[in-house]
Each structure stands twice: as structure tokens, then as C-alpha cells.
């Protein structure tokens, strides 16, 4: 039993070695992809043809040894073809693909024409050689020569058959009267095998070409989809950049409109500082004790100016970073910036908060939310005063800060003109505005508020409004530092 296993294993090893050797033998070496494929096909055909003609030569020798009368090519011819095929294989390995291809077709064509002329146009061997040659054209040459070779062989057979039938060309058809020999059948079988091999190689090439075409199509589709995604992403980035630039210009324009009030609020403390210093200068020596009181007032006015300038600078600057800030202080800074604007419009801003709330995020972005909502509330209340023509009444804007478990609520309520029902869903859209007076409205304030609330703080904003009674905006921001930080990074 062990001996049988060892013998079987030895056979498998030898078979594997032969297979590997054959693969190495027919392996193409041409760097060009198309010529590499043609060289592989040529090497397979040549190696198969060499084996086939070796068997044909063996059969011819057996026929001569047994004195069996045969027909077909003499052994000397088949032997020369066998040697020539070996030469062609060597030539193919040297990279002479085109020359080898045409010489191989010629090698099969000459015996075919020879047998047609000497033994008739219906000799089975000649017909199989004709099919083999046409198949070679289809496999190794382009489509055009296939039809041309078929036409040439067909016309040649028709003319030759006519000349042989009219005895213009003599031929030997002794093979018709003889029984078919086994050796002849073996030769037919070998030729059929070569033809089958050519058809198999042709089919394999077509499948590979189709697979390659499908792969290329899939890669092209993937590249197209990636390109489409990149175009969408790039377009989105350009829109975002454009929106950021417009919002930045809008912020600068808003501060330009507020500049008169800001300068007024700066002039008042400066005047106070100047008057107090003048008072100190004018005091007599015995009254110098009152200087401390005057200095305290001057320092208070100076601090007020400092806080106002810090708040303005923070809102004008573009770059910022997330940090822990006190929400109450940020709101109070914005109220201070808008105090003069509200005072001119006879509007009182009341800030209501029951506790100090700390929040992690972008303080500047938060300030933009508050300044836009308050500025809109002031303008809406001012417009309502003009419509009602009641300049004696004083409107109130109320901003409430509430801490509700995992979120903070900021409610900004005004007593303005209100928002019409059909515009409620539009007010957060970019460039939509109901402020037609003097073309004030760019329609970017509330769009900016919504964008910052959702993308920078993962929050939400809603609005409630009644015509001629006022509006209330409710901003909800989650108290989740990690989430705020992640969304901040994603929005950059």
C-alpha cells in the first residue's frame, strides 16, 4: 500500500514538474501588452504543432515499417516541417512575433495547397488544413485577413476542382478506392485537436478582452463617481467659502451701521474721564482729598471703554477657538454694544438670568447669534413704533437665559411688527429679507444665526410670531462640550 502511494505521489510530482516546465517554456517575454498576448498564443500553437508533427512522423515511420500504403505527405516533408516548427518556436522566443506568425501560416498553407493539387480538393487532410489556416488567421491576425483568406482558399478550390474535372490538371485520387486507415484517422484527430485548441484560445482571448473591458468600465464608472463626488464637495466648499465671505462682509456692514452709536458710547466715557481729570487739576491743595473720588470715576469710565472695545474687537475678528466662557458676560457685552442703537429707538433691553452659566464653545460665534437676534429685534420694534406713530411709548426687548438640564435656552422677545405666516419658513433662508426700507436687508443675519446654531453648537432655533405684537426667537444649545468641540472641528 505504501509503495502504491509513493508511486502515485511520484507520478503527481513528475506531472507537476512537466506542467511547470511547459508554463516556463511558453511564457512570453515581450514588454508590449498586445505583442505579449500574441507571443503567448503563438508559443502554445507552436508547441502543440511540434508535438502533433512528432506524432505524425512517428505514424509515417510505422506505416513505412509495416509496408502499409499511405497517402498524404512523404515522411521527409513532415520531418522537415517538424524541424522548421522548432526553428519557429526559437524565433518566437527571440521576439520575432510577426515574422513567426506569417511563417507558421505559410508552413501549414504549403502542405494544404500541395495536397489539393496532387490528390484533389476533397481530401480530408487538405480540408482540415484549410480550416486550421483560417482559424490561425482569426486568432493571430486581424478580422479582415480571415475573410480574405477564406475567399482565397474557396476560389482556389473551386478553380482547381474545375481544372481537375476537365482534366486540365492531373491529380492522383487513389485514396478514394482504399479503406480509411487508423493512422489516417489519428492524423485527422490531431488536426482537429489543433483546430479545437485554436478555437479555445480564441474564445479565451475574447473572454479576457470582455473581462478587461468590464474591469475598465467599472474603473471608469468608479472614477466618474469619485469625480462627481469631488465636484459636489468642491462646489459645496466654494459655496461655503462664498457664504463665509458674504457673512463676514455683512458683519462689517452691520458694525458700520452701528459705528455712530459705538463712537457715541466711547465719547461719553472719554468726556467723563476728561472732566474728572480737569476737576482734579482745578482743585486747591486743601481739597485734594476729593481727588480719589474723581480718579475712581475716571477709572470706571476707562474700564467701561475697555470692555466696550474688547467686545467690539471680539465680534469683528474672524479667527477664534473653542474655550470655556460665561454666557451671561457674552450677552451683556453684546447688549452694551447695542445700547446706543436701542436708546435712540426708545427701546429698553432687559436681560433676565437666574444663574451664571458656563459653556464650552466658540465665544465669537455665540456672540454673532446674540448680536444678530438683538439687532433684528431692535429694528422690528423701531419699525412698529413708526407704523403705530406712537413715539411716546417705549418698547421692550427681553432676553432670557435659562438652564434646563442638558441644554441652555436663550429667548429673545420683541414688541415689533411680527412676521407674516407665509414668511415664517423663509426667514432663515440666505438672502431672504422683509427689510425693504433703504435696501437695509441683505437676508444673511438669520441665515447666519441658523447656520452657527446648528453646525457650530449642534443646537436648534425656532420662532413664534404675531403680526403687530412681536416675535420670540428660541435658541436651544446642548451642554455637551465634546459634541460641541467635534462639531466645531467639522465646521472648519
Wavefront OBJ file of the C-alpha trace (Angstrom):
o trace
v 0.000 0.000 0.000
v 2.819 2.339 0.902
v 4.578 1.543 -2.383
v 1.430 2.443 -4.351
v 1.139 5.740 -2.508
v 4.794 6.532 -3.114
v 4.408 5.628 -6.807
v 1.278 7.765 -7.139
v 2.996 10.690 -5.387
v 5.987 10.296 -7.721
v 3.691 10.469 -10.762
v 1.991 13.600 -9.398
v 5.365 15.246 -8.750
v 6.606 14.441 -12.252
v 3.382 15.698 -13.810
v 3.644 18.925 -11.838
v 7.267 19.359 -12.886
v 6.330 18.857 -16.559
v 3.462 21.353 -16.207
v 5.734 23.972 -14.637
v 8.379 23.395 -17.286
v 5.771 23.783 -20.052
v 4.493 27.037 -18.499
v 8.020 28.376 -18.311
v 8.675 27.272 -21.885
v 5.688 29.127 -23.388
v 5.975 32.162 -21.100
v 6.054 35.338 -23.275
v 8.808 37.901 -22.787
v 7.670 40.845 -24.910
v 7.073 44.043 -22.841
v 4.321 45.250 -25.185
v 0.918 44.082 -23.920
v -0.575 43.203 -27.331
v 2.595 41.514 -28.613
v 2.917 39.695 -25.282
v -0.553 38.198 -25.745
v 0.212 37.245 -29.370
v 3.528 35.663 -28.350
v 1.784 33.512 -25.723
v -0.785 32.281 -28.275
v 1.960 31.645 -30.812
v 4.080 29.672 -28.324
v 1.095 27.483 -27.381
v 0.285 26.764 -31.037
v 3.895 26.095 -31.974
v 4.478 23.743 -29.028
v 1.219 21.888 -29.845
v 2.155 21.726 -33.547
v 5.621 20.369 -32.699
v 4.055 17.594 -30.610
v 1.479 16.917 -33.348
v 4.031 16.641 -36.147
v 6.236 14.478 -33.943
v 3.300 12.030 -33.701
v 2.623 12.327 -37.456
v 6.259 11.497 -38.189
v 6.040 8.525 -35.843
v 2.894 7.308 -37.636
v 4.578 7.740 -41.033
v 7.562 5.682 -39.869
v 5.223 2.963 -38.570
v 3.427 2.941 -41.931
v 6.682 2.541 -43.804
v 7.897 -0.148 -41.409
v 4.701 -2.197 -41.853
v 4.705 -1.576 -45.632
v 1.234 -0.045 -45.383
v 0.435 2.144 -48.323
v -0.312 5.599 -47.141
v -1.268 8.801 -48.707
v -0.520 12.371 -47.768
v 2.869 13.985 -47.367
v 6.018 11.844 -47.521
v 7.894 11.428 -44.200
v 10.735 13.621 -45.478
v 8.316 16.547 -45.790
v 6.683 16.043 -42.393
v 10.146 15.706 -40.859
v 11.268 18.988 -42.404
v 8.075 20.673 -41.182
v 8.744 19.303 -37.691
v 12.261 20.798 -37.695
v 11.006 24.083 -39.146
v 8.383 24.359 -36.386
v 11.145 24.006 -33.788
v 13.010 26.838 -35.554
v 9.844 28.982 -35.492
v 9.460 28.374 -31.747
v 13.032 29.560 -31.225
v 12.320 32.597 -33.425
v 9.216 33.418 -31.371
v 11.201 33.258 -28.126
v 13.606 35.780 -29.689
v 10.723 38.250 -30.037
v 10.176 37.993 -33.813
v 6.405 37.661 -33.406
v 5.078 38.967 -36.728
v 7.601 37.080 -38.869
v 6.969 33.877 -36.909
v 3.178 34.286 -37.313
v 3.324 34.551 -41.087
v 5.887 31.731 -41.376
v 3.631 29.452 -39.275
v 0.633 30.176 -41.519
v 2.837 29.551 -44.571
v 4.082 26.269 -43.038
v 0.509 24.963 -42.871
v -0.544 26.545 -46.188
v 2.103 24.897 -48.384
v 1.127 21.277 -47.496
v -2.530 22.206 -47.980
v -2.003 23.569 -51.500
v 0.351 20.672 -52.294
v -2.249 18.050 -51.281
v -5.071 19.914 -53.057
v -3.120 19.905 -56.336
v -1.776 16.319 -56.124
v -4.731 14.478 -54.546
v -7.845 16.554 -55.165
v -9.805 19.287 -53.460
v -11.882 16.931 -51.317
v -9.012 15.189 -49.498
v -9.981 15.257 -45.757
v -6.470 16.175 -44.632
v -6.396 19.160 -47.016
v -9.830 20.354 -45.891
v -8.820 20.159 -42.226
v -5.638 22.096 -43.031
v -7.768 24.764 -44.748
v -9.958 25.117 -41.650
v -6.832 25.246 -39.495
v -5.288 28.046 -41.612
v -8.473 30.151 -41.500
v -8.596 29.647 -37.717
v -4.964 30.780 -37.453
v -5.821 33.958 -39.313
v -8.701 34.566 -36.898
v -6.538 34.009 -33.833
v -3.233 35.631 -34.778
v -4.156 38.210 -37.438
v -6.891 40.850 -37.613
v -10.501 40.226 -38.709
v -10.020 41.398 -42.330
v -7.440 38.728 -43.332
v -9.777 35.985 -42.016
v -12.394 36.755 -44.655
v -9.728 37.337 -47.282
v -8.001 34.004 -46.568
v -11.371 32.207 -46.655
v -12.190 33.825 -50.012
v -8.759 32.993 -51.495
v -8.888 29.354 -50.375
v -12.507 28.997 -51.562
v -11.791 30.488 -55.006
v -8.631 28.367 -55.349
v -10.579 25.166 -54.506
v -13.368 25.993 -56.979
v -10.962 26.765 -59.850
v -8.762 23.758 -59.062
v -11.802 21.454 -58.899
v -12.920 22.729 -62.304
v -9.482 22.222 -63.891
v -9.161 18.764 -62.352
v -12.673 17.809 -63.514
v -11.884 18.902 -67.081
v -8.510 17.047 -66.886
v -6.580 20.260 -67.446
v -4.720 19.424 -64.242
v -3.975 15.793 -63.436
v -4.236 14.527 -59.841
v -3.954 11.163 -58.088
v -7.126 10.055 -56.282
v -6.041 6.521 -55.405
v -7.082 7.158 -51.781
v -10.759 7.040 -52.820
v -10.575 3.315 -53.574
v -8.775 2.424 -50.347
v -10.281 1.857 -46.922
v -9.610 4.504 -44.334
v -6.608 3.573 -42.203
v -6.442 4.008 -38.436
v -3.310 6.082 -38.865
v -5.198 8.441 -41.180
v -7.887 8.860 -38.552
v -5.215 9.635 -35.958
v -3.863 12.382 -38.245
v -7.398 13.793 -38.668
v -7.851 13.710 -34.914
v -4.567 15.554 -34.381
v -5.558 18.248 -36.855
v -8.956 18.558 -35.166
v -7.246 18.914 -31.800
v -5.102 21.743 -33.141
v -8.231 23.414 -34.573
v -10.034 22.928 -31.243
v -7.037 24.428 -29.465
v -7.170 27.481 -31.723
v -10.906 27.898 -31.100
v -10.352 27.522 -27.343
v -7.567 30.111 -27.395
v -9.751 32.461 -29.442
v -12.647 32.036 -27.004
v -10.287 32.544 -24.053
v -8.909 35.724 -25.630
v -12.417 37.046 -26.187
v -13.383 36.327 -22.588
v -10.240 38.025 -21.319
v -10.904 41.003 -23.565
v -14.506 41.222 -22.311
v -13.355 40.872 -18.696
v -10.749 43.577 -19.263
v -13.388 45.791 -20.902
v -15.767 45.248 -17.971
v -12.988 45.983 -15.491
v -12.077 49.140 -17.384
v -15.737 50.139 -17.495
v -16.097 49.571 -13.740
v -12.924 51.560 -13.022
v -14.139 54.311 -15.334
v -17.506 54.317 -13.557
v -15.762 54.465 -10.168
v -13.560 57.327 -11.353
v -16.636 59.094 -12.739
v -18.476 58.677 -9.423
v -15.395 59.840 -7.477
v -15.061 62.818 -9.808
v -18.752 63.587 -9.357
v -18.361 63.393 -5.561
v -15.268 65.615 -5.711
v -17.113 68.128 -7.897
v -20.040 68.158 -5.436
v -17.676 68.510 -2.465
v -15.663 71.234 -4.184
v -18.845 73.079 -5.170
v -20.050 72.803 -1.588
v -16.713 74.122 -0.309
v -16.864 77.037 -2.748
v -20.428 77.839 -1.674
v -19.391 77.691 1.987
v -16.375 79.909 1.349
v -18.543 82.333 -0.601
v -21.147 82.328 2.157
v -18.455 82.915 4.795
v -17.085 85.886 2.837
v -20.558 87.375 2.370
v -21.381 86.874 6.067
v -18.078 88.496 7.010
v -18.887 91.487 4.798
v -22.361 91.560 6.293
v -20.892 91.669 9.811
v -18.592 94.519 8.844
v -21.523 96.361 7.233
v -23.589 95.900 10.395
v -20.794 97.311 12.527
v -20.504 100.164 10.069
v -24.179 100.945 10.656
v -23.640 100.715 14.432
v -20.474 102.807 14.368
v -22.192 106.097 15.222
v -23.658 104.582 18.387
v -20.345 102.932 19.266
v -18.467 106.220 18.894
v -21.130 107.931 20.999
v -20.657 105.334 23.753
v -16.904 105.854 23.588
v -17.130 109.662 23.630
v -19.262 109.748 26.782
v -16.694 107.887 28.974
v -13.883 109.922 27.431
v -15.737 113.120 28.324
v -16.214 111.812 31.863
v -12.513 110.986 32.146
v -11.574 114.432 30.834
v -13.943 116.294 33.181
v -12.792 114.373 36.227
v -9.141 114.970 35.433
v -9.884 118.676 34.866
v -11.647 118.754 38.209
v -8.586 117.264 39.933
v -6.380 119.837 38.224
v -8.563 122.718 39.359
v -8.846 121.646 42.990
v -6.941 123.588 45.597
v -4.404 121.844 47.766
v -6.701 121.586 50.738
v -9.340 119.880 48.608
v -7.001 117.337 47.056
v -8.597 114.699 49.290
v -11.528 114.626 46.854
v -9.149 113.551 44.065
v -9.602 109.872 44.907
v -13.315 110.085 44.158
v -12.634 111.811 40.821
v -9.990 109.224 39.926
v -12.360 106.392 40.750
v -14.946 107.845 38.396
v -12.305 108.299 35.674
v -11.082 104.721 36.086
v -14.666 103.415 35.973
v -15.252 105.237 32.690
v -11.944 103.902 31.367
v -12.910 100.314 32.232
v -16.229 100.812 30.524
v -14.444 101.923 27.350
v -12.057 98.986 27.633
v -14.920 96.468 27.947
v -16.738 98.010 25.016
v -13.647 97.917 22.791
v -12.928 94.289 23.788
v -16.486 93.308 22.876
v -16.300 95.113 19.532
v -12.903 93.616 18.704
v -14.125 90.129 19.557
v -17.100 90.450 17.209
v -15.119 91.957 14.327
v -12.280 89.431 14.382
v -12.746 86.344 12.210
v -10.487 83.782 13.874
v -11.463 82.237 17.159
v -11.174 78.984 19.029
v -13.419 76.964 21.358
v -12.995 77.698 25.027
v -14.995 77.818 28.253
v -16.832 81.156 28.516
v -19.540 82.661 30.702
v -22.699 83.029 28.636
v -24.038 85.887 30.807
v -20.929 88.025 30.190
v -21.031 87.490 26.431
v -24.686 88.548 26.296
v -24.001 91.637 28.444
v -21.123 92.655 26.124
v -23.414 92.475 23.090
v -26.112 94.460 24.919
v -23.503 97.112 25.697
v -22.527 97.349 22.017
v -26.187 97.829 21.006
v -27.179 100.119 23.895
v -26.941 103.369 21.917
v -28.886 101.943 18.958
v -31.645 100.781 21.307
v -31.669 104.076 23.233
v -32.078 106.093 20.013
v -35.058 103.947 19.042
v -36.546 104.361 22.553
v -36.231 100.644 23.205
v -35.284 99.093 26.516
v -33.220 95.858 26.523
v -33.795 93.731 29.620
v -31.564 90.760 30.310
v -33.020 88.157 32.670
v -30.928 85.337 34.120
v -31.194 83.491 37.427
v -27.718 81.936 37.435
v -24.236 82.154 35.951
v -23.917 79.639 33.097
v -20.592 78.402 31.732
v -20.433 76.952 28.240
v -17.745 75.325 26.109
v -17.583 76.532 22.523
v -16.733 79.421 20.250
v -17.470 82.638 22.131
v -17.259 84.782 18.978
v -19.732 82.584 17.103
v -22.056 82.703 20.122
v -21.776 86.481 20.117
v -22.782 86.557 16.454
v -26.007 84.714 17.324
v -26.901 87.225 20.056
v -25.937 90.376 18.114
v -27.984 89.322 15.062
v -31.067 88.427 17.108
v -30.891 91.632 19.184
v -30.224 93.859 16.146
v -33.238 92.313 14.372
v -35.385 92.764 17.479
v -34.394 96.457 17.747
v -35.184 97.101 14.061
v -38.536 95.250 14.268
v -39.552 97.249 17.374
v -38.383 100.513 15.778
v -40.465 99.790 12.678
v -43.536 99.070 14.820
v -43.141 102.464 16.540
v -43.069 104.162 13.109
v -46.121 102.239 11.882
v -48.152 102.991 15.019
v -46.859 106.594 15.018
v -46.698 106.390 18.797
v -43.277 107.857 19.575
v -44.109 108.414 23.216
v -44.399 104.707 24.034
v -41.297 102.740 24.937
v -40.852 99.240 23.552
v -39.096 96.469 25.433
v -36.805 93.705 24.235
v -36.411 90.863 26.665
v -33.576 88.358 26.501
v -33.868 85.407 28.866
v -31.174 82.870 29.717
v -32.380 79.523 31.116
v -30.548 76.394 32.193
v -32.594 73.256 31.508
v -30.686 70.120 32.486
v -28.602 69.229 29.422
v -29.214 72.380 27.418
v -29.419 76.149 27.686
v -32.248 78.229 26.252
v -31.882 81.797 25.015
v -35.184 83.565 24.379
v -35.167 86.902 22.558
v -38.612 88.572 22.602
v -39.541 91.881 20.986
v -42.656 94.035 20.546
v -42.080 94.589 16.847
v -44.087 94.264 13.658
v -44.051 90.460 13.722
v -43.575 88.039 10.826
v -46.281 87.058 8.365
v -47.232 83.369 8.430
v -46.135 82.794 4.817
v -42.649 84.097 5.657
v -42.029 82.065 8.822
v -40.424 79.198 6.883
v -38.363 81.572 4.716
v -36.693 83.893 7.214
v -33.743 81.528 7.810
v -33.005 81.195 4.087
v -29.950 83.101 2.776
v -30.759 86.433 1.057
v -34.419 86.439 2.120
v -35.378 89.668 3.834
v -38.509 91.657 4.659
v -36.490 94.844 5.353
v -37.101 96.835 2.180
v -36.532 100.297 3.677
v -33.345 101.836 2.213
v -32.368 98.342 0.998
v -31.166 97.541 4.509
v -31.859 93.844 4.459
v -29.289 91.513 2.925
v -31.078 88.445 4.285
v -27.955 86.995 5.883
v -28.449 87.712 9.590
v -30.927 84.965 10.495
v -29.383 82.566 7.944
v -26.056 83.063 9.728
v -27.720 82.511 13.139
v -29.276 79.227 11.999
v -26.020 78.013 10.414
v -23.942 78.782 13.529
v -26.557 77.318 15.894
v -26.808 74.030 14.024
v -23.269 73.482 12.750
v -21.125 75.045 15.480
v -23.209 74.173 18.525
v -25.418 71.249 17.365
v -28.378 73.304 18.514
v -31.669 74.492 17.071
v -33.583 77.734 16.610
v -37.338 78.274 16.373
v -39.545 81.356 16.118
v -43.012 82.359 17.332
v -44.609 85.500 15.938
v -47.825 87.511 15.755
v -48.374 90.445 13.428
v -48.059 93.841 15.212
v -47.497 92.103 18.556
v -43.933 90.892 18.198
v -41.761 87.822 17.805
v -39.860 85.473 20.049
v -36.782 83.529 18.898
v -35.817 80.462 20.947
v -32.242 79.187 20.673
v -31.512 75.790 22.227
v -27.859 74.742 22.739
v -26.878 71.342 24.196
v -24.484 71.367 27.164
v -22.178 68.753 25.671
v -18.564 70.016 25.448
v -17.247 67.030 23.479
v -20.056 67.217 20.943
v -19.623 70.977 20.630
v -15.891 70.530 20.024
v -16.392 67.805 17.378
v -18.941 69.894 15.504
v -16.695 72.916 15.716
v -13.815 70.978 14.131
v -16.096 69.605 11.413
v -17.320 73.064 10.513
v -13.848 74.498 9.953
l 1 2 3 4 5 6 7 8 9 10 11 12 13 14 15 16 17 18 19 20 21 22 23 24 25 26 27 28 29 30 31 32 33 34 35 36 37 38 39 40 41 42 43 44 45 46 47 48 49 50 51 52 53 54 55 56 57 58 59 60 61 62 63 64 65 66 67 68 69 70 71 72 73 74 75 76 77 78 79 80 81 82 83 84 85 86 87 88 89 90 91 92 93 94 95 96 97 98 99 100 101 102 103 104 105 106 107 108 109 110 111 112 113 114 115 116 117 118 119 120 121 122 123 124 125 126 127 128 129 130 131 132 133 134 135 136 137 138 139 140 141 142 143 144 145 146 147 148 149 150 151 152 153 154 155 156 157 158 159 160 161 162 163 164 165 166 167 168 169 170 171 172 173 174 175 176 177 178 179 180 181 182 183 184 185 186 187 188 189 190 191 192 193 194 195 196 197 198 199 200 201 202 203 204 205 206 207 208 209 210 211 212 213 214 215 216 217 218 219 220 221 222 223 224 225 226 227 228 229 230 231 232 233 234 235 236 237 238 239 240 241 242 243 244 245 246 247 248 249 250 251 252 253 254 255 256 257 258 259 260 261 262 263 264 265 266 267 268 269 270 271 272 273 274 275 276 277 278 279 280 281 282 283 284 285 286 287 288 289 290 291 292 293 294 295 296 297 298 299 300 301 302 303 304 305 306 307 308 309 310 311 312 313 314 315 316 317 318 319 320 321 322 323 324 325 326 327 328 329 330 331 332 333 334 335 336 337 338 339 340 341 342 343 344 345 346 347 348 349 350 351 352 353 354 355 356 357 358 359 360 361 362 363 364 365 366 367 368 369 370 371 372 373 374 375 376 377 378 379 380 381 382 383 384 385 386 387 388 389 390 391 392 393 394 395 396 397 398 399 400 401 402 403 404 405 406 407 408 409 410 411 412 413 414 415 416 417 418 419 420 421 422 423 424 425 426 427 428 429 430 431 432 433 434 435 436 437 438 439 440 441 442 443 444 445 446 447 448 449 450 451 452 453 454 455 456 457 458 459 460 461 462 463 464 465 466 467 468 469 470 471 472 473 474 475 476 477 478 479 480 481 482 483 484 485 486 487 488 489 490 491 492
